[in-house]
Amino acid sequence: MRLVPITAEDEDLSVRLECDPEMMRYIGGPRPEADVRAAHKRRLALMEKGSAHMFKIVASSSGEVLGTIGIWEIDWKGDHACEMGWFVLPEHQGKGIATEAALSILSLARTEIKARAVYAFPAVNNAASNAIARKIGMHNQGEF
């Protein structure tokens, strides 16, 4: 698996992921396509500024896109930090892909971004994403 920065050409991937009711089940439901396309452009702008690092997760052997992962700057409780999030396409879920990609993002956060803290905010009832957060060493700070 390797991480490849997203580009303008990946807009349809964002639409596939964020307009899908199942993929968005835990984060507010599917988004309107126009909103997703606008969000993709905003992500690219944040990447240009250096305040976001967004990637496609790509299979090393086949080049197949498996999902996306990103890390971006946030202010959390008065502290400058980073938030991370991931999507793995349904046909590739349950294979450890998100965990491996998240570990790679954390390495990037330590070495290149110099993040003081990295957070993920999976829904309380999203067992799979909460398990990933635990596997990569995140600590549950409670519901909010």
C-alpha positions, -999 to +999 in steps of 0.1 A: +000+000+000+012+035-007-002+070-002-005+093-033-015+129-029-050+136-043-053+159-073-081+176-092-086+144-112-097+126-080-128+146-076-150+117-088-135+095-061-146+121-035-181+120-050-181+082-049-172+081-012-191+111+002-224+107-018-227+071-007-252+065+021-233+036+035-199+053+035-214+084+052-237+065+076-218+076+107-210+112+096-242+128+088-253+109+058-246+114+021-237+149+009-251+166-022-227+161-051-222+198-056-211+201-020-186+173-023-171+188-055-167+221-037-152+204-007-127+186-029-116+219-043-112+234-008-091+204+002-068+210-028-065+247-018-056+236+018-030+212+004-014+241-016-012+262+016+004+232+035-024+230+061-038+197+048-022+165+035-048+144+016-040+111-001-055+082-021-046+049-006-033+028-035-025-009-037+012-012-044+009-042-066-021-033-088-023+005-085-060+001-076-074+029-054-085+015-021-097+047-004-086+080+010-069+093+041-059+128+052-046+149+080-053+186+084-047+214+109-074+223+135-077+243+166-090+220+193-098+233+228-074+262+222-046+241+210-032+239+175-034+203+165-042+180+135-073+159+128-072+128+106-099+109+088-101+080+064-124+062+040-118+027+026-140+016-002-165-011+008-149-039-012-116-033+006-128-029+042-118-053+069-083-059+055-063-036+077-059-010+050-071+020+070-049+009+100-018+007+078-026+041+061-033+057+094+001+046+108+017+061+077-001+094+083+010+094+119+046+090+108+041+119+084+026+139+113+057+133+134+084+138+108+071+164+083+042+182+099+056+183+135+021+179+149+019+183+187-013+163+188-034+143+163-071+135+168-097+114+150-134+119+158-152+086+148-188+084+158-194+065+190-213+038+172-187+034+144-171+003+158-147-002+129-132+033+130-130+033+168-111+000+165-087+016+140-081+045+164-073+021+192-049+001+170-029+031+160-025+042+197-052+068+200-069+072+234-106+076+237-112+110+254-149+105+257-180+115+239-184+150+226 
